[in-house]
């Protein structure tokens, strides 16, 4: 695997590090397992903080803008109607993931 492929893997798997409804990072065992594997990729390929952030930011923002499912919901929607609330949540989620993956 190349460094660019490892970055793409992080981008593709980042949502699997969060609870699908509570959006907590690596709280559940399966989410933690995914986070640990992304951390290992980051170390193996010397992926920087900015590279991880650049890769996951559009994914998290898109998820919160249109692909979030609340508890018991069958249709995706925005996490919140207020863009500022979504932006703040995305920022928190991204910061936590980057801190973990690149530590």
Contact map, one row per residue, 1 for C-alpha under 8 A:
1110110000000000000000000000000000000000000000000000000000000000000000000000000000000000000000000000000
1111110000000000000000000000000000000000000010000000000000000000000000000000000000000000000000000000000
1111111000000000000000000000000000000000000011100000000000000000000000000000000000000000000000000000000
0111111100000000000000000000000000000000000000000000000000000000000000000000000000000000000000000000000
1111111110000000000000000000000000000000000000000000000000000000000000000000000000000000000000000000000
1111111111000000000000000000000000000000110010000000000000000000000000000000000000000000000000000000000
0011111111100000000000000000000000000000010000100011001000000000000000000000000000000000000000000000000
0001111111110000000000000000000000000000000000000000001000000000000000000000000000000000000000000000000
0000111111111000000000000000000000000100000000000000000000000000000000000000000000000000000000000000000
0000011111111100000000000000000000000100100000000001001100000000000000000000000000000000000000000000000
0000001111111100000000000000000000000000000000000001001100100000000000000000000000000000000000000000000
0000000111111110000000000000000000000000000000000000000000000000000000000000000000000000000000000000000
0000000011111111100000000000000001000100000000000000000000000000000000000000000000000000000000000000000
0000000001111111110000000000000001100100000000000000000100100000000000000000000000000000000000000000000
0000000000011111110000000000000000000000000000000000000000110000000000000000000000000000000000000000000
0000000000001111111000000000001001100000000000000000000000000000000000000000000000000000000000000000000
0000000000001111111000001100011111100000000000000000000000000000000000000000000000000000000000000000000
0000000000000111111101111110001000000000000000000000000000000000000000000000000000000000000000000000000
0000000000000001111111111111001000000000000000000000000000000000000000000000000000000000000000000000000
0000000000000000011111100000000000000000000000000000000000000000000110000000000000000000000000000000000
0000000000000000001111100000000000000000000000000000000000000000000111100000000000000000000000000000000
0000000000000000011111110000000000000000000000000000000000000000000000000000000000000000000000000000000
0000000000000000011111111000000000000000000000000000000000000000000000000000000000000000000010000000000
0000000000000000011001111110000000000000000000000000000000000000000000000000000000000000000000000000000
0000000000000000111000111110001100000000000000000000000000000000000000000000000000000000000010011000000
0000000000000000111000011111111111100000000000000000000000000000000000000000000000000000000000000000000
0000000000000000011000011111101100000000000000000000000000000000000000000000000000000000000000000000000
0000000000000000001000000111111100000000000000000000000000000000000000000000000000000000000000000000000
0000000000000000000000000111111110000000000000000000000000000000000000000000000000000000000000000000000
0000000000000000100000000101111111000000000000000000000000000000000000000000000000000000000000000000000
0000000000000001111000001111111111100000000000000000000000000000000000000000000000000000000000000000000
0000000000000000100000001111111111110000000000000000000000000000000000000000000000000000000000000000000
0000000000000000100000000100111111111000000000000000000000000000000000000000000000000000000000000000000
0000000000001101100000000100011111111100000000000000000000000000000000000000000000000000000000000000000
0000000000000101100000000100001111111110000000000000000000000000000000000000000000000000000000000001100
0000000000000000000000000000000111111111000000000000000000000000000000000000000000000000000000000000100
0000000000000000000000000000000011111111100000000000000000000000000000000000000000000000000000000000000
0000000011001100000000000000000001111111110000000000000000000000000000000000000000000000000000000000100
0000000000000000000000000000000000111111111000000000000000000000000000000000000000000000000000000001111
0000000000000000000000000000000000011111111100000000000000000000000000000000000000000000000000000000100
0000010001000000000000000000000000001111111110100000000000000000000000000000000000000000000000000000000
0000011000000000000000000000000000000111111111110000000000000000000000000000000000000000000000000000110
0000000000000000000000000000000000000011111111100000000000000000000000000000000000000000000000000000010
0000000000000000000000000000000000000001111111100000000000000000000000000000000000000000000000000000000
0110010000000000000000000000000000000000111111100000000000000000000000000000000000000000000000000000000
0010000000000000000000000000000000000000011111110000000000000000000000000000000000000000000000000000000
0010001000000000000000000000000000000000111111111011000000000000000000000000000000000000000000000000010
0000000000000000000000000000000000000000010001111111000000000000000000000000000000000000000000000000010
0000000000000000000000000000000000000000000000111111100000000000000000000000000000000000000000000110010
0000000000000000000000000000000000000000000000011111110000000000000000000000000000000000000000000000000
0000001000000000000000000000000000000000000000111111111000000000000000000000000000000000000000000000000
0000001001100000000000000000000000000000000000111111111100000000000000000000000000000000000000000100110
0000000000000000000000000000000000000000000000001111111110000000000000000000000000000000000001000100000
0000000000000000000000000000000000000000000000000111111111000000000000000000000000000000000000000000000
0000001101100000000000000000000000000000000000000011111111100000000000000000000000000000000000000000000
0000000001100100000000000000000000000000000000000001111111110000000000000000000000000000000001000000000
0000000000000000000000000000000000000000000000000000111111111000000000000000000000000000010001000000000
0000000000000000000000000000000000000000000000000000011111111100000000000000000000000000000000000000000
0000000000100110000000000000000000000000000000000000001111111110000000000000000000000000000000000000000
0000000000000010000000000000000000000000000000000000000111111111000000000000000000000000010011000000000
0000000000000000000000000000000000000000000000000000000011111111100000000000000000000110010000000000000
0000000000000000000000000000000000000000000000000000000001111111111000000000000000000000000000000000000
0000000000000000000000000000000000000000000000000000000000111111111100000000010000000000000000000000000
0000000000000000000000000000000000000000000000000000000000011111111100000000011100000100010000000000000
0000000000000000000000000000000000000000000000000000000000001111111100000000111100000100000000000000000
0000000000000000000000000000000000000000000000000000000000000111111100000001111000000000000000000000000
0000000000000000000000000000000000000000000000000000000000000111111110000001111000000000000000000000000
0000000000000000000110000000000000000000000000000000000000000011111111000001111000000000000000000000000
0000000000000000000110000000000000000000000000000000000000000000001111111111101000000000000000000000000
0000000000000000000010000000000000000000000000000000000000000000000111111000001000000000000000000000000
0000000000000000000010000000000000000000000000000000000000000000000011111000000000000000000000000000000
0000000000000000000000000000000000000000000000000000000000000000000011111100000000000000000000000000000
0000000000000000000000000000000000000000000000000000000000000000000011111111000000000000000000000000000
0000000000000000000000000000000000000000000000000000000000000000000010011111000000000000000000000000000
0000000000000000000000000000000000000000000000000000000000000000000010001111100000000000000000000000000
0000000000000000000000000000000000000000000000000000000000000000011110001111110000000000000000000000000
0000000000000000000000000000000000000000000000000000000000000000111110000011111000000000000000000000000
0000000000000000000000000000000000000000000000000000000000000011111100000001111110000000000000000000000
0000000000000000000000000000000000000000000000000000000000000001111111000000111110000100000000000000000
0000000000000000000000000000000000000000000000000000000000000001100000000000011111101100000000000000000
0000000000000000000000000000000000000000000000000000000000000000000000000000011111101100000000000000000
0000000000000000000000000000000000000000000000000000000000000000000000000000000111111100000000000000000
0000000000000000000000000000000000000000000000000000000000000000000000000000000111111110000000000000000
0000000000000000000000000000000000000000000000000000000000000000000000000000000001111111000000000000000
0000000000000000000000000000000000000000000000000000000000000000000000000000000111111111100000000000000
0000000000000000000000000000000000000000000000000000000000001001100000000000001111111111110000000000000
0000000000000000000000000000000000000000000000000000000000001000000000000000000000111111111000000000000
0000000000000000000000000000000000000000000000000000000000000000000000000000000000011111111100000000000
0000000000000000000000000000000000000000000000000000000000000000000000000000000000001111111110000000000
0000000000000000000000000000000000000000000000000000000010011001000000000000000000000111111111000000000
0000000000000000000000000000000000000000000000000000000000000000000000000000000000000011111111100000000
0000000000000000000000000000000000000000000000000000000000000000000000000000000000000001111111110000000
0000000000000000000000101000000000000000000000000000000000010000000000000000000000000000111111111000000
0000000000000000000000000000000000000000000000000000100110010000000000000000000000000000011111111100000
0000000000000000000000000000000000000000000000000000000000000000000000000000000000000000001111111110000
0000000000000000000000001000000000000000000000000000000000000000000000000000000000000000000111111111000
0000000000000000000000001000000000000000000000000000000000000000000000000000000000000000000011111111100
0000000000000000000000000000000000000000000000001001100000000000000000000000000000000000000001111111110
0000000000000000000000000000000000000000000000001000000000000000000000000000000000000000000000111111111
0000000000000000000000000000000000100010000000000000000000000000000000000000000000000000000000011111111
0000000000000000000000000000000000110111010000000001000000000000000000000000000000000000000000001111111
0000000000000000000000000000000000000010011000111001000000000000000000000000000000000000000000000111111
0000000000000000000000000000000000000010000000000000000000000000000000000000000000000000000000000011111
